Amino acid sequence: MTGGLDGALGAILLLAAAALWWHWSLQARELARDRARTFCQRQGWQLLDQTVALASLWPQRDQDTLRLRRVYRFDFSPDGGARRHGELIMLGRRLIQISAERDDGGRLIEGD
């Protein structure tokens, strides 16, 4: 009888862990989107599609703590017509770097 309860408890814990992971991932993406929007507004650009896309996810040590390093990509328009690409790197909830293509082919980079 306890074998069935152990299996059910394990399934519930697994589902709870998955739901928590999903929630944290959505929070991280929303934070990244807000940072990208703010960056674009400071430059006088428009964040296209009002979203960011996760490009990579890796664990990375930050001092003595293991955190997730997320790289997001986004598109923006400096003039309402041209589509340019940007990238945002976060370590945990901290913005490490944000960069964007410039008209001259170089990159505008802000961050640590």
C-alpha positions as CSV (number, residue, x, y, z in Angstrom):
1,M,0.0,0.0,0.0
2,T,2.8,2.5,0.8
3,G,4.4,1.8,-2.6
4,G,1.5,3.5,-4.3
5,L,1.6,6.5,-1.9
6,D,5.4,6.8,-2.5
7,G,4.9,6.9,-6.2
8,A,2.1,9.4,-6.0
9,L,4.1,11.6,-3.7
10,G,7.1,11.4,-6.0
11,A,4.9,12.4,-9.0
12,I,3.4,15.3,-7.0
13,L,6.9,16.5,-6.0
14,L,8.1,16.2,-9.6
15,L,5.1,18.2,-10.9
16,A,5.7,20.8,-8.2
17,A,9.3,21.2,-9.1
18,A,8.4,21.5,-12.8
19,A,5.8,24.2,-12.0
20,L,8.3,26.1,-9.9
21,W,10.9,25.9,-12.7
22,W,8.4,27.2,-15.2
23,H,7.4,30.0,-12.9
24,W,11.0,31.1,-12.3
25,S,11.7,30.9,-16.1
26,L,8.8,33.2,-16.8
27,Q,10.0,35.7,-14.2
28,A,13.5,35.7,-15.7
29,R,12.2,36.2,-19.2
30,E,9.9,39.1,-18.0
31,L,12.9,40.7,-16.3
32,A,15.0,40.3,-19.4
33,R,12.2,41.8,-21.6
34,D,12.0,44.8,-19.2
35,R,15.7,45.3,-19.4
36,A,15.7,45.1,-23.2
37,R,12.8,47.5,-23.4
38,T,14.5,50.0,-21.1
39,F,17.8,49.7,-23.1
40,C,15.9,50.4,-26.4
41,Q,14.0,53.3,-24.9
42,R,17.3,54.9,-23.7
43,Q,18.6,54.7,-27.3
44,G,15.4,56.0,-28.9
45,W,14.7,52.6,-30.5
46,Q,11.6,50.4,-30.6
47,L,11.8,46.8,-29.1
48,L,10.1,44.7,-31.8
49,D,7.6,42.0,-31.0
50,Q,7.8,43.2,-27.3
51,T,9.7,40.0,-26.4
52,V,13.0,38.3,-25.9
53,A,13.9,34.8,-26.8
54,L,16.1,32.5,-24.7
55,A,19.2,31.5,-26.7
56,S,21.2,29.6,-24.1
57,L,21.0,28.5,-20.5
58,W,24.0,27.3,-18.4
59,P,25.0,27.0,-14.8
60,Q,27.8,29.4,-13.8
61,R,29.5,30.1,-10.5
62,D,29.0,33.7,-9.2
63,Q,31.4,34.2,-6.3
64,D,30.4,31.2,-4.1
65,T,27.0,30.6,-5.6
66,L,25.9,28.6,-8.6
67,R,23.5,30.6,-10.7
68,L,21.9,30.2,-14.1
69,R,23.5,32.2,-17.0
70,R,20.8,33.1,-19.5
71,V,21.4,34.6,-22.9
72,Y,18.4,36.2,-24.5
73,R,18.1,37.6,-28.0
74,F,15.8,40.4,-29.1
75,D,15.1,42.5,-32.2
76,F,14.7,46.2,-32.3
77,S,14.3,49.0,-34.9
78,P,16.3,52.2,-34.6
79,D,14.2,54.0,-37.3
80,G,10.9,52.1,-37.5
81,G,12.0,50.3,-40.7
82,A,15.3,48.4,-40.2
83,R,15.4,45.3,-38.1
84,R,18.5,44.9,-35.9
85,H,19.5,42.3,-33.4
86,G,20.5,42.6,-29.7
87,E,21.6,40.2,-27.0
88,L,21.2,40.3,-23.2
89,I,23.2,38.2,-20.7
90,M,21.9,37.7,-17.2
91,L,23.4,35.8,-14.3
92,G,20.6,34.9,-12.0
93,R,18.6,38.1,-11.8
94,R,21.6,40.4,-12.5
95,L,22.1,42.0,-15.9
96,I,25.7,41.3,-16.9
97,Q,25.7,42.7,-20.4
98,I,23.4,44.0,-23.1
99,S,24.5,44.6,-26.7
100,A,23.0,45.7,-30.0
101,E,24.0,46.0,-33.6
102,R,24.9,49.6,-34.7
103,D,24.3,51.1,-38.1
104,D,28.1,51.0,-38.9
105,G,28.3,47.2,-38.3
106,G,29.8,47.5,-34.8
107,R,28.1,46.7,-31.5
108,L,26.9,49.0,-28.7
109,I,27.7,47.2,-25.5
110,E,26.7,48.1,-21.9
111,G,27.4,46.2,-18.7
112,D,30.0,44.9,-16.4
